[in-house]
Amino acid sequence: MEALTDMTAQIISSNIYQQNLNRCFIRERNSDTHSLDILGVASGISVYADALHREAAGRRRARRLRRATRG
């Protein structure tokens, strides 16, 4: 199950990265400001980090529940 969630996280991060790259190319053609590109990439990274954090918290919670039910 962990391998599946890791693979899902990798797919999500590569999709976010690709979307940000596409946005960067469009912005570069339309304007000379690059600060928006950096903000877009940073927000994508933070979304990915939040997802990983939630996933890790869920794993810890599940582990605690398993231990508690064992007695």
Rosetta constraint file for C-alpha pairs under 8 A:
AtomPair CA 1 CA 5 HARMONIC 6.37 0.50
AtomPair CA 2 CA 6 HARMONIC 6.06 0.50
AtomPair CA 3 CA 7 HARMONIC 6.07 0.50
AtomPair CA 4 CA 8 HARMONIC 6.13 0.50
AtomPair CA 5 CA 9 HARMONIC 6.07 0.50
AtomPair CA 6 CA 10 HARMONIC 6.23 0.50
AtomPair CA 7 CA 11 HARMONIC 6.24 0.50
AtomPair CA 8 CA 12 HARMONIC 6.13 0.50
AtomPair CA 9 CA 13 HARMONIC 6.10 0.50
AtomPair CA 9 CA 48 HARMONIC 7.60 0.50
AtomPair CA 9 CA 51 HARMONIC 7.85 0.50
AtomPair CA 9 CA 52 HARMONIC 7.24 0.50
AtomPair CA 10 CA 14 HARMONIC 6.10 0.50
AtomPair CA 11 CA 15 HARMONIC 6.09 0.50
AtomPair CA 12 CA 16 HARMONIC 6.15 0.50
AtomPair CA 12 CA 48 HARMONIC 7.47 0.50
AtomPair CA 13 CA 17 HARMONIC 6.04 0.50
AtomPair CA 13 CA 44 HARMONIC 7.92 0.50
AtomPair CA 13 CA 45 HARMONIC 7.73 0.50
AtomPair CA 13 CA 48 HARMONIC 6.13 0.50
AtomPair CA 14 CA 18 HARMONIC 6.05 0.50
AtomPair CA 15 CA 19 HARMONIC 6.12 0.50
AtomPair CA 16 CA 20 HARMONIC 6.15 0.50
AtomPair CA 16 CA 44 HARMONIC 5.91 0.50
AtomPair CA 17 CA 21 HARMONIC 6.15 0.50
AtomPair CA 17 CA 41 HARMONIC 7.23 0.50
AtomPair CA 17 CA 44 HARMONIC 7.13 0.50
AtomPair CA 18 CA 22 HARMONIC 6.19 0.50
AtomPair CA 19 CA 23 HARMONIC 6.24 0.50
AtomPair CA 20 CA 24 HARMONIC 6.04 0.50
AtomPair CA 20 CA 37 HARMONIC 7.65 0.50
AtomPair CA 20 CA 40 HARMONIC 6.32 0.50
AtomPair CA 20 CA 41 HARMONIC 5.90 0.50
AtomPair CA 20 CA 44 HARMONIC 7.49 0.50
AtomPair CA 21 CA 25 HARMONIC 6.30 0.50
AtomPair CA 22 CA 26 HARMONIC 6.41 0.50
AtomPair CA 23 CA 27 HARMONIC 6.11 0.50
AtomPair CA 23 CA 37 HARMONIC 7.52 0.50
AtomPair CA 24 CA 28 HARMONIC 5.96 0.50
AtomPair CA 24 CA 37 HARMONIC 5.44 0.50
AtomPair CA 25 CA 29 HARMONIC 6.37 0.50
AtomPair CA 26 CA 30 HARMONIC 6.32 0.50
AtomPair CA 27 CA 31 HARMONIC 5.71 0.50
AtomPair CA 27 CA 32 HARMONIC 7.90 0.50
AtomPair CA 27 CA 33 HARMONIC 7.99 0.50
AtomPair CA 27 CA 37 HARMONIC 7.48 0.50
AtomPair CA 28 CA 32 HARMONIC 6.26 0.50
AtomPair CA 28 CA 33 HARMONIC 7.59 0.50
AtomPair CA 28 CA 34 HARMONIC 7.44 0.50
AtomPair CA 34 CA 38 HARMONIC 6.57 0.50
AtomPair CA 35 CA 39 HARMONIC 6.28 0.50
AtomPair CA 36 CA 40 HARMONIC 6.11 0.50
AtomPair CA 37 CA 41 HARMONIC 6.34 0.50
AtomPair CA 38 CA 42 HARMONIC 6.09 0.50
AtomPair CA 39 CA 43 HARMONIC 6.04 0.50
AtomPair CA 40 CA 44 HARMONIC 6.27 0.50
AtomPair CA 41 CA 45 HARMONIC 6.25 0.50
AtomPair CA 42 CA 46 HARMONIC 6.21 0.50
AtomPair CA 43 CA 47 HARMONIC 6.15 0.50
AtomPair CA 44 CA 48 HARMONIC 6.28 0.50
AtomPair CA 45 CA 49 HARMONIC 6.11 0.50
AtomPair CA 46 CA 50 HARMONIC 6.04 0.50
AtomPair CA 47 CA 51 HARMONIC 6.29 0.50
AtomPair CA 48 CA 52 HARMONIC 6.31 0.50
AtomPair CA 49 CA 53 HARMONIC 6.13 0.50
AtomPair CA 50 CA 54 HARMONIC 6.18 0.50
AtomPair CA 51 CA 55 HARMONIC 6.15 0.50
AtomPair CA 52 CA 56 HARMONIC 6.15 0.50
AtomPair CA 53 CA 57 HARMONIC 6.15 0.50
AtomPair CA 54 CA 58 HARMONIC 6.14 0.50
AtomPair CA 55 CA 59 HARMONIC 6.30 0.50
AtomPair CA 56 CA 60 HARMONIC 6.26 0.50
AtomPair CA 57 CA 61 HARMONIC 6.16 0.50
AtomPair CA 58 CA 62 HARMONIC 6.13 0.50
AtomPair CA 59 CA 63 HARMONIC 6.11 0.50
AtomPair CA 60 CA 64 HARMONIC 6.18 0.50
AtomPair CA 61 CA 65 HARMONIC 6.24 0.50
AtomPair CA 62 CA 66 HARMONIC 6.20 0.50
AtomPair CA 63 CA 67 HARMONIC 6.25 0.50
AtomPair CA 64 CA 68 HARMONIC 6.12 0.50
AtomPair CA 65 CA 69 HARMONIC 6.16 0.50
AtomPair CA 66 CA 70 HARMONIC 6.30 0.50
AtomPair CA 67 CA 71 HARMONIC 6.63 0.50
